[in-house]
Amino acid sequence: MKKLILSVTALYLIMILVFCVVRLQAAIEIKIGSVAPERSPWHNALLKLARDWESSTGGQVKVRVYPGGIAGSEQDMIRKVRLGVLQGAVLTNMGMMKVERSVLVLNLPFLFNSDEEFNFVFQRLRPIFETRIEESGFKVIHWTQSGWVYFYSKGPVLNPDDLKKYKISITKDDPDLEQVWKKMGYQVVPQDQKDVLIGLESGMVSATYLPAVMAASGQYFAIASHMLAPKLSPLVGSLVLSRKTWEQIPENFRPALLEAAERQARALAGEITSLEEEAIRAMKEHGLVINSPSDGEMAQWREASSRAIQSLVGRIIPADIYEKTMDFIREYRARGNR
């Protein structure tokens, strides 16, 4: 009887041990949504990162990617991450501002003059953004500066009044920004990104703002065949996970995952810079008209931008973040940079 009890006890302990080992070895599945089109540079980079994460963790972290808005708009994806339906999302700065409003400062029109100026300012703001984003329940895995956003329209636009003739597709789900556009006299139509091309084809909208690579690859320029030459704002992307998901990943894996993410972010930024130049050249060869404002017209754009900023700061964009941004821009330019 004693031997039987010992045998049963030993078997029980073995079963517990096996159960624990199985639990330790169970893969963590991370479902990530993205509005980036399938097979686009952004989607391809995310697939590479998924492979890197699985490889560096010996299969303990598996990533499933849902591109092209399959998981919904950026706001939909943020909600799903909060609910645990998704574990992460790739967001533009317009999506990130749903998590932390201060990120909207990166979207202010005609604020930055170059990649170098943007990078100088962003690297100084980044720790502030990431701290505030973590307080909202998210972990930033990486940021990517993915080219620049330009205005595209069905006819020529050289000054702010020209743009008022067109119905502009703007980001959906942000009534505050919609009101700013309207108060400045613009006709706007809030849309999901996946609906913009259909809107241009149907005439629902006649202007939009897009990164050049997307305008070319998605054939938006074939309909909105005029581009305003000055860069509107940098396109900043970020991969975020819920803090809960990040904390479920064993600590010994985390440095390798972050390193892989930074590596992919750098590669993507370099690829996009090259692709952006190629995209603009290819679009010009296929009928895109690039409209370059005069100095006087550019002054009108900056004045209109200043009025828009005044209506946002303190109400939507925290005043302290805006002031820090302007301080960093002044610091950069004081060094003789433009």
C-alpha positions as semicolon CSV with decimal commas, in nm:
position;residue;x (nm);y (nm);z (nm)
1;M;0,000;0,000;0,000
2;K;0,284;0,232;0,094
3;K;0,453;0,163;-0,240
4;L;0,127;0,237;-0,420
5;I;0,092;0,570;-0,242
6;L;0,451;0,660;-0,327
7;S;0,398;0,561;-0,690
8;V;0,079;0,767;-0,719
9;T;0,250;1,064;-0,552
10;A;0,547;1,039;-0,788
11;L;0,317;1,018;-1,089
12;Y;0,123;1,319;-0,965
13;L;0,443;1,522;-0,926
14;I;0,560;1,422;-1,273
15;M;0,225;1,533;-1,419
16;I;0,256;1,869;-1,244
17;L;0,611;1,910;-1,376
18;V;0,507;1,821;-1,731
19;F;0,213;2,062;-1,710
20;C;0,443;2,341;-1,592
21;V;0,694;2,274;-1,869
22;V;0,417;2,274;-2,131
23;R;0,290;2,602;-1,995
24;L;0,639;2,752;-2,005
25;Q;0,682;2,636;-2,363
26;A;0,341;2,753;-2,483
27;A;0,389;3,016;-2,755
28;I;0,263;3,368;-2,703
29;E;0,051;3,467;-3,002
30;I;0,048;3,836;-3,087
31;K;-0,214;3,956;-3,335
32;I;-0,121;4,290;-3,493
33;G;-0,347;4,505;-3,709
34;S;-0,233;4,757;-3,969
35;V;-0,397;4,987;-4,223
36;A;-0,092;4,957;-4,451
37;P;-0,184;4,781;-4,777
38;E;-0,083;4,420;-4,825
39;R;0,259;4,383;-4,993
40;S;0,341;4,749;-4,924
41;P;0,683;4,831;-4,772
42;W;0,520;4,878;-4,431
43;H;0,345;4,540;-4,449
44;N;0,660;4,364;-4,572
45;A;0,865;4,513;-4,287
46;L;0,610;4,388;-4,034
47;L;0,622;4,038;-4,181
48;K;1,003;4,041;-4,154
49;L;0,976;4,150;-3,793
50;A;0,730;3,868;-3,722
51;R;0,982;3,617;-3,859
52;D;1,265;3,775;-3,658
53;W;1,066;3,758;-3,335
54;E;0,972;3,396;-3,387
55;S;1,330;3,304;-3,474
56;S;1,494;3,493;-3,185
57;T;1,257;3,337;-2,929
58;G;1,276;2,982;-3,063
59;G;0,910;2,996;-3,162
60;Q;0,794;3,121;-2,822
61;V;0,658;3,445;-2,971
62;K;0,443;3,416;-3,283
63;V;0,301;3,716;-3,468
64;R;-0,004;3,720;-3,695
65;V;-0,046;4,028;-3,914
66;Y;-0,378;4,171;-4,034
67;P;-0,296;4,430;-4,307
68;G;-0,500;4,666;-4,521
69;G;-0,753;4,767;-4,259
70;I;-0,885;4,411;-4,215
71;A;-0,889;4,480;-3,840
72;G;-1,064;4,814;-3,892
73;S;-0,957;5,177;-3,878
74;E;-0,680;5,292;-3,650
75;Q;-0,936;5,387;-3,387
76;D;-1,099;5,043;-3,422
77;M;-0,761;4,875;-3,374
78;I;-0,681;5,079;-3,064
79;R;-1,014;4,978;-2,914
80;K;-0,948;4,612;-3,000
81;V;-0,604;4,627;-2,838
82;R;-0,762;4,767;-2,521
83;L;-1,017;4,483;-2,527
84;G;-0,754;4,216;-2,596
85;V;-0,897;4,118;-2,937
86;L;-0,568;4,239;-3,086
87;Q;-0,242;4,251;-2,896
88;G;-0,085;4,524;-3,105
89;A;-0,124;4,768;-3,393
90;V;0,084;4,963;-3,640
91;L;-0,032;5,324;-3,615
92;T;0,042;5,647;-3,797
93;N;0,088;5,961;-3,590
94;M;-0,282;6,029;-3,650
95;G;-0,359;5,696;-3,487
96;M;-0,109;5,750;-3,208
97;M;-0,278;6,073;-3,110
98;K;-0,585;5,867;-3,016
99;V;-0,363;5,713;-2,750
100;E;-0,170;6,028;-2,656
101;R;-0,282;6,366;-2,790
102;S;0,060;6,529;-2,765
103;V;0,181;6,320;-3,064
104;L;-0,036;6,541;-3,288
105;V;0,240;6,802;-3,274
106;L;0,425;6,589;-3,531
107;N;0,138;6,643;-3,776
108;L;0,135;7,022;-3,769
109;P;0,152;7,144;-4,132
110;F;0,472;7,297;-4,266
111;L;0,637;7,287;-3,923
112;F;0,947;7,084;-4,017
113;N;1,176;7,169;-4,307
114;S;1,376;6,848;-4,346
115;D;1,435;6,493;-4,228
116;E;1,733;6,614;-4,027
117;E;1,534;6,881;-3,847
118;F;1,251;6,641;-3,773
119;N;1,489;6,375;-3,637
120;F;1,666;6,632;-3,415
121;V;1,334;6,737;-3,259
122;F;1,176;6,393;-3,245
123;Q;1,463;6,224;-3,061
124;R;1,424;6,484;-2,786
125;L;1,047;6,445;-2,764
126;R;1,047;6,066;-2,790
127;P;1,103;5,986;-2,419
128;I;0,816;6,218;-2,325
129;F;0,581;6,055;-2,575
130;E;0,675;5,702;-2,467
131;T;0,625;5,774;-2,097
132;R;0,279;5,918;-2,159
133;I;0,186;5,635;-2,395
134;E;0,286;5,374;-2,136
135;E;0,066;5,551;-1,882
136;S;-0,221;5,490;-2,128
137;G;-0,159;5,114;-2,125
138;F;0,055;5,073;-2,438
139;K;0,419;4,984;-2,503
140;V;0,594;5,148;-2,799
141;I;0,807;4,886;-2,973
142;H;0,950;5,116;-3,238
143;W;0,894;5,438;-3,433
144;T;0,956;5,488;-3,803
145;Q;0,976;5,808;-4,004
146;S;0,822;5,683;-4,327
147;G;0,861;5,969;-4,569
148;W;0,650;6,281;-4,602
149;V;0,284;6,359;-4,662
150;Y;0,180;6,576;-4,958
151;F;-0,148;6,727;-5,077
152;Y;-0,298;6,568;-5,391
153;S;-0,594;6,716;-5,578
154;K;-0,785;6,681;-5,903
155;G;-0,682;7,031;-6,013
156;P;-0,405;7,280;-5,942
157;V;-0,349;7,408;-5,588
158;L;-0,093;7,682;-5,523
159;N;-0,233;7,865;-5,220
160;P;-0,475;7,795;-4,931
161;D;-0,770;7,951;-5,112
162;D;-0,719;7,716;-5,407
163;L;-0,758;7,419;-5,172
164;K;-1,095;7,552;-5,054
165;K;-1,240;7,467;-5,396
166;Y;-1,198;7,094;-5,329
167;K;-1,364;6,840;-5,103
168;I;-1,080;6,709;-4,888
169;S;-1,068;6,356;-4,751
170;I;-0,956;6,376;-4,387
171;T;-0,895;6,119;-4,116
172;K;-1,215;5,976;-3,974
173;D;-1,313;5,971;-3,604
174;D;-1,169;6,306;-3,497
175;P;-1,444;6,569;-3,471
176;D;-1,209;6,825;-3,311
177;L;-0,979;6,829;-3,612
178;E;-1,276;6,825;-3,847
179;Q;-1,404;7,144;-3,683
180;V;-1,065;7,312;-3,721
181;W;-1,071;7,242;-4,095
182;K;-1,427;7,372;-4,127
183;K;-1,363;7,688;-3,925
184;M;-1,081;7,770;-4,165
185;G;-1,323;7,746;-4,457
186;Y;-1,238;7,404;-4,602
187;Q;-1,481;7,140;-4,728
188;V;-1,392;6,812;-4,562
189;V;-1,519;6,453;-4,578
190;P;-1,407;6,221;-4,293
191;Q;-1,311;5,877;-4,432
192;D;-1,128;5,557;-4,348
193;Q;-0,805;5,528;-4,547
194;K;-0,938;5,226;-4,737
195;D;-1,228;5,438;-4,870
196;V;-1,024;5,731;-5,003
197;L;-0,958;5,589;-5,351
198;I;-1,325;5,500;-5,396
199;G;-1,414;5,851;-5,280
200;L;-1,184;6,005;-5,540
201;E;-1,323;5,782;-5,815
202;S;-1,685;5,859;-5,727
203;G;-1,634;6,232;-5,680
204;M;-1,723;6,220;-5,311
205;V;-1,383;6,381;-5,250
206;S;-1,147;6,567;-5,483
207;A;-0,836;6,613;-5,269
208;T;-0,646;6,421;-5,005
209;Y;-0,310;6,405;-4,828
210;L;-0,088;6,097;-4,861
211;P;0,274;5,982;-4,851
212;A;0,418;5,972;-5,201
213;V;0,487;5,598;-5,193
214;M;0,122;5,525;-5,118
215;A;-0,003;5,775;-5,377
216;A;0,204;5,594;-5,640
217;S;0,152;5,232;-5,537
218;G;-0,221;5,278;-5,479
219;Q;-0,266;5,475;-5,805
220;Y;-0,430;5,767;-5,622
221;F;-0,231;6,008;-5,841
222;A;-0,406;5,876;-6,153
223;I;-0,722;6,051;-6,028
224;A;-0,582;6,326;-5,804
225;S;-0,316;6,419;-6,058
226;H;-0,188;6,741;-5,899
227;M;0,058;6,745;-5,608
228;L;0,150;7,046;-5,398
229;A;0,532;7,054;-5,396
230;P;0,602;7,157;-5,033
231;K;0,606;6,874;-4,781
232;L;0,304;6,892;-4,554
233;S;0,430;6,689;-4,255
234;P;0,640;6,380;-4,179
235;L;0,463;6,044;-4,175
236;V;0,553;5,883;-3,844
237;G;0,457;5,523;-3,781
238;S;0,483;5,319;-3,465
239;L;0,428;4,963;-3,358
240;V;0,258;4,938;-3,020
241;L;0,158;4,644;-2,805
242;S;-0,065;4,649;-2,502
243;R;0,144;4,673;-2,186
244;K;-0,027;4,356;-2,066
245;T;0,098;4,165;-2,372
246;W;0,449;4,307;-2,342
247;E;0,470;4,207;-1,976
248;Q;0,363;3,850;-2,065
249;I;0,674;3,811;-2,280
250;P;0,962;3,667;-2,073
251;E;1,210;3,939;-1,977
252;N;1,505;3,755;-2,131
253;F;1,339;3,781;-2,476
254;R;1,258;4,152;-2,463
255;P;1,599;4,306;-2,551
256;A;1,626;4,090;-2,864
257;L;1,272;4,180;-2,969
258;L;1,337;4,553;-2,929
259;E;1,668;4,524;-3,114
260;A;1,499;4,343;-3,404
261;A;1,227;4,608;-3,414
262;E;1,478;4,896;-3,424
263;R;1,671;4,716;-3,698
264;Q;1,358;4,680;-3,912
265;A;1,259;5,042;-3,842
266;R;1,596;5,170;-3,966
267;A;1,579;4,949;-4,275
268;L;1,223;5,063;-4,352
269;A;1,313;5,432;-4,312
270;G;1,602;5,392;-4,556
271;E;1,387;5,200;-4,802
272;I;1,106;5,457;-4,788
273;T;1,346;5,748;-4,851
274;S;1,467;5,579;-5,169
275;L;1,118;5,468;-5,273
276;E;0,975;5,817;-5,217
277;E;1,215;5,969;-5,469
278;E;1,141;5,691;-5,717
279;A;0,765;5,725;-5,661
280;I;0,761;6,099;-5,732
281;R;0,976;6,053;-6,044
282;A;0,752;5,770;-6,171
283;M;0,432;5,965;-6,104
284;K;0,569;6,265;-6,296
285;E;0,649;6,039;-6,590
286;H;0,289;5,917;-6,584
287;G;0,117;6,254;-6,575
288;L;0,146;6,389;-6,221
289;V;0,163;6,770;-6,217
290;I;0,371;6,916;-5,933
291;N;0,263;7,267;-5,838
292;S;0,530;7,486;-5,674
293;P;0,400;7,792;-5,486
294;S;0,577;8,127;-5,514
295;D;0,741;8,279;-5,206
296;G;0,429;8,489;-5,152
297;E;0,201;8,186;-5,179
298;M;0,425;7,991;-4,942
299;A;0,388;8,275;-4,691
300;Q;0,010;8,231;-4,720
301;W;0,046;7,860;-4,638
302;R;0,254;7,938;-4,332
303;E;0,004;8,199;-4,215
304;A;-0,284;7,950;-4,258
305;S;-0,080;7,686;-4,074
306;S;-0,015;7,932;-3,789
307;R;-0,388;7,998;-3,752
308;A;-0,461;7,624;-3,744
309;I;-0,192;7,568;-3,482
310;Q;-0,329;7,846;-3,262
311;S;-0,669;7,675;-3,259
312;L;-0,511;7,341;-3,159
313;V;-0,256;7,434;-2,893
314;G;-0,389;7,420;-2,541
315;R;-0,714;7,262;-2,656
316;I;-0,599;6,950;-2,840
317;I;-0,219;6,966;-2,830
318;P;-0,076;7,020;-2,480
319;A;0,085;7,364;-2,466
320;D;0,398;7,233;-2,294
321;I;0,469;6,988;-2,577
322;Y;0,419;7,254;-2,843
323;E;0,655;7,492;-2,663
324;K;0,919;7,220;-2,627
325;T;0,884;7,141;-2,998
326;M;0,933;7,504;-3,097
327;D;1,229;7,538;-2,859
328;F;1,397;7,237;-3,023
329;I;1,327;7,373;-3,373
330;R;1,479;7,709;-3,277
331;E;1,780;7,530;-3,125
332;Y;1,833;7,332;-3,446
333;R;1,806;7,638;-3,669
334;A;2,029;7,848;-3,443
335;R;2,310;7,609;-3,531
336;G;2,297;7,731;-3,888
337;N;2,066;7,454;-4,012
338;R;1,760;7,511;-4,228
